Amino acid sequence: MTSEISKKSALFYEYPPEDGDVFGSGRRERVEGLTDLYPVVITGDNFEEHAAALGEVEVIFATWGIPSFTERHFSAMPNLQAVFYAAGNVKSFAEPLTKRNITLVSAWDINAIPVAEMCLSQILLSLRGYFRASRRYSELKTHEAKSFSRSGVNGETIGLIGLGKIGTRVRKLLSTYPIKVIANDPFLTDERASELDVESTSLNKIFERSSVVSNHIPDLQSTIGALDGSHFSAMREGATFINTGRGAQIVEADLIEVLQNRPDLTALLDVTLPEPPASDSPLWSLPNVVISPHIGGTVGDEVVRLADCVIDEYERWNSGEPLEYEITVEVLATMG
């Protein structure tokens, strides 16, 4: 039940959502209990139909499918103070909001949880030689398939490229295993490296020393083509490369060439450029490549965690408390 002083709010996203109802399972009702919620979910298609009724909206709760805000949106909603985005990346729509000093909150860190969990599972399987053994077993059909050096977990070295939200969560998940973690991140200070118990090193050393290399570089103009043949060709015997970052960060032709010449290597690619790869791309047929269709992010029953995050943030914001997940101009500059 809303009170007379409840802020006017609206839900902005495409409905029904493709990957699960973020504001389902009682989350919409929670928003209704905290705010005076407009009864219709606003989409790109119905905004004009409802624009005249949105003039008093102060707060937007949104998720995937949020529109890119234009002058039309701001003129229709002159009282807009904050947007609480129950999803991850805000790059496509953040700038007009931050320019107007409209508070922007994202569940970016929460969306990193399933990506990090998937990376952890891939890292552990890679250390057991699972992917290489599986393809050899299919070929040889005998237990000779496992007759290669498999490191296991104890004392092995994992290389993390990028220690943003996802990379940091991967490192913390790895902390329960007897594994050495080395990392490369231009923003990594000595103090933070000590806090995370990682060794800061060069990109070249990451590839030379690691049994598994996991890419979490932010998706910036400056990181396009950051990983090339000089890195992939330097990988250890039997090593694995995991990419849940972005396909643009990889010189794909170089990666393909190295994988063709190094059947001992494995590449686990949840992202490519383009997505999906061209129908004639060697990535489809190379036996040492596993491609998944960008499944790392939040899905299914996990999605309500995103709503929980931003609704909690709304309560802090409405009470004048410090926010945990605000996207400032400075934070935006480091986001992928």
N, C-alpha and C positions, 0 to 999 in steps of 0.2 A: 504494500500500500504506500503510495507516494504522499508526501506532505506538501503544503502550500509553498514551501521554500525549495522543493526539489528542483534541480536544474533540468531544463528541457534537453532531451537527447534524441538521437536517431541512430538507427543501424544502417550502415552503408556496406553492402556487398552483393555479389551475384548470388541468386538463390534459385533453385537449391544448390548448395555448394558441391563441388565435384568430389572432394576428399573427406567428407564428413561434416556434420553441422557443428561448427565451432561454438555457436551460441545455443546449442541443444542441451539436452540433459539437465535442464533447470537453470542454465546460465542466462538465457534471455529473461527468465523470471527474476533472477537476481538483479539484473539491470533495471527491470521494472520496479523492483522494490527500493532501489536506490535513487532513481531518477524518474522524471515524467517523460516516459518513452513514447515517441511517435509510433503509432500502431503498425505502420507499413515499412517493410525493409526497402530501402532506397537502392536502386540499381542505376546503371548507365542508361537503361531504356526508359525508366519511369520518373527520372528526376524532374523533368519539366512538368510532368503531370502533377507533382506534389510540391514543386518549388515554392509556390505562394504560401503553403502551410508550414514551411520550414523557417520562417523569418525569426522565430524566437529560439531556435536551436542553439545551445551553448556548447554541447558536447556531442561528438560523434564516436560511436563504437563501430569498428570496421574489421574486416578481414580480407582474404583474397577476393579480388574483383573490385576493390575500391577504385573510384575514378581518379584520373589526374585532375587535380583541382584547377579551375579556371576562374577568371573574373566573374563569370556567370554564377559559379557556386558561392563565391564570397559576397557578391551583391545580394544573392538570395538569402544568405545566412550571415548578416552583418554582426551578429552577437557571438559567432563561433569563437570559443576560447581554447578548446583542446580536442585532439584526435587521439583515440586509444586504439591502436592497430593490433589486433589479435592474430598476428602472423610475423613474418621475418623481415625481409628486405624492404626498405622504404624509399629506395633511391628514385623510383619512378614518379613519386608524388610528393616528396618531402620538401623540396626547395620553396615552393610557393607558401607553404605553411610556416617554415622557419623564418622566411623573409618578413612575415607579418607577425612574428612573435607569438604565433599560436603554438601552444604546448603540444609536442608530439611524443607519444610513447609507443614503443614496439615490443612485442614478445619475442624479439630477435634471439635473446639468450635461451628462452624456453624452446624455441624451434631448433636450437642447436643440439638439444638432448638426443633425439632419435638419430641424427646424423652421426654424432659421436659414438652412440651405441653401435651403429652399423659398422663404423670404422674399427671399433674395438673387436667386434666379431671377425672382421676380415683380417685384422692384424694377427689375432690368435690362430686362426686357421692357416694363415700364411706361414707362421713360424713352425707349424707342424708339417709344412710341405703339402698341405691338403690339395691345393689347386694343381700343383705340378704332378703329384702322385695320382690324382684322379684322371688327368688326361693321359698319363703314361699307362695307367691301368686299362683304360679304354682301348689303347693301342696294343699293349702287350698281352693283356688278359692273363697275366700271372703276377705273383707277388714280387717278381723282379721290378715291378713298377715303383716300389718304394726303396729300391737299392741306389739311393743317392743321399748325399749329405743333407740331413734335416736337423735344423738347429734346436728346435724346441724353444721353450720360453726362457729358461733360466740363464740370466746373464747376457741375453742378446741386446742388440742396439736397434732402437727405433728412431727414425728421423721424422720430425714434424716440420713442415714448411708452413709458417704462419701460426701465430699463437693468439688469434682472435677468439671469438666466442667458442667456435667449434674446436679449434686446435687446443685451447685451454681445457675444454671438457674432455677431450681425448686423453690429454696428459693426465688429468686427475683420475680418469678411469683406469689408466695404466699403473697408477701408483700402488695398487694392491699386488702387482706382479714384480718379480725380481728382474726388472728390465731397466736398462740404461736408456734414457731419452736425450737425444740431441736435437737442437732446434735452430731454425734460421728465421728471424723476424726483425725487420729494420727498427721496430719500436721496442725491442726487448732490451731492457736495462739490466745491469748486473744484479740490482736488487730484486727485480722480478724473476730473473733466471734462478736466483738462489731460493726465492719463495716457492717456485714451481719445481725446484730440483731438476733443472735441465742444464745441459751444457750448450752454451751459445757457440755456434760455429758457422763456417761459410756454407753456401749452397753446394759448392763442389764437394766439400767434406761430407755433407749429408748423404749424397749419393754414393760416395766411395765407402763409407763406413757402415751404412745401415742395412740390416736384413730386410726391413720394410720401410719404405718412404711413403708418407701420407701427405698429400697436398691440401692445404687450407689457406692458400694465398687469397687476399681480398680481390674482388673482380674490379680492378681499376684500369684505366687507360695505360698506366705505367707498367702493369703486370702482363700485358699481352705478349705472348711468346717468351715468357720468362724462363721456361724450362725447355731445353733443346737437346739435340743429339749429344752434345758434349757431356751433359748430365746423365742421360740414360745409358750411354755406352760405358760410363764409369761405374755402373752398379755392380755390386758383388755377385758372385756366382749364386744362382738360385734366388736372387732377391725379388721382391714384389713392389710394384708401384701402385698406389691407390690414389684415385682422383675423385674427390667429392667437392673440389673447388669449382672451377669453371673450365670448359674446354678451350677457351681462348688463351689460357695461360700456357698451353702446350703447343709446341711446334709439331703438329700431328704427323707430318711426313717423316720427321726425324724419329719420332717414337715408333712408327710403323717399321722403318728401316732397321732400327736396332732390334726390335722384337723379331723380325724376320731372320736376323743374323744370330740372335741369342735365344734359342728355344728354352734355355734354362730360366729365363726371366718370365715374370707374370705381370700383367697389367689388369687391374680391376677398375673399370671406368664407369662411374655413375653419371658422369657428364662428358659431353663431347661438343665439338663445333663442326657442323651444325648438330642439332638434336632432332631426330636421330641422325646418325651418320648417313652419308650418301649411300644409295643402294649398292653401289659397286665398291664401297670402301673396303680395303683389306681388313679393317677392324672386325668385320662380321665373320670372316673366315679364318683368321689367325687362331691357331689352337691355344696359344698362350695369352689370349685376351678374353676377359669376361666383361660383357657390357650389360648394364642394367639401365632401365628407362627413367633415370632421375628419380629414384624412389627413396632417397635418404631422408627427406624432410618428414614433418609431422603428417600422420594419416590416421584414418579410422578413429578408434576410441581415444587416441592420443590428443586429438585436436582440442578437446575442451580445456586442456591445460593452458592453451593460449588465451582463451577467454578468462580463465581464472586469474592469470597473470595481470591482464590489463584492467580487470574489474578491481582487483586488489590495489593496483596503481591509482585507479580513479578514486578509491576511498582515501588513499594517502593524499592525493592532489586536492580533493574536496575539503580535507581537514587541515590543509596547509603544511603537511609533512613532506620531508624530502622524498623525491622520487628515486626509484632504483633503476628504471629502464627508460629514462628520458633520452630522446635523440636530439642532441644539440648540434649546432653547426660543426663543432669540433669533432664530435662522435661521427657525424655523417661523412666527414672527410676521410675517415679510416674504414668505412664500411665497404664491403664488396658488393 
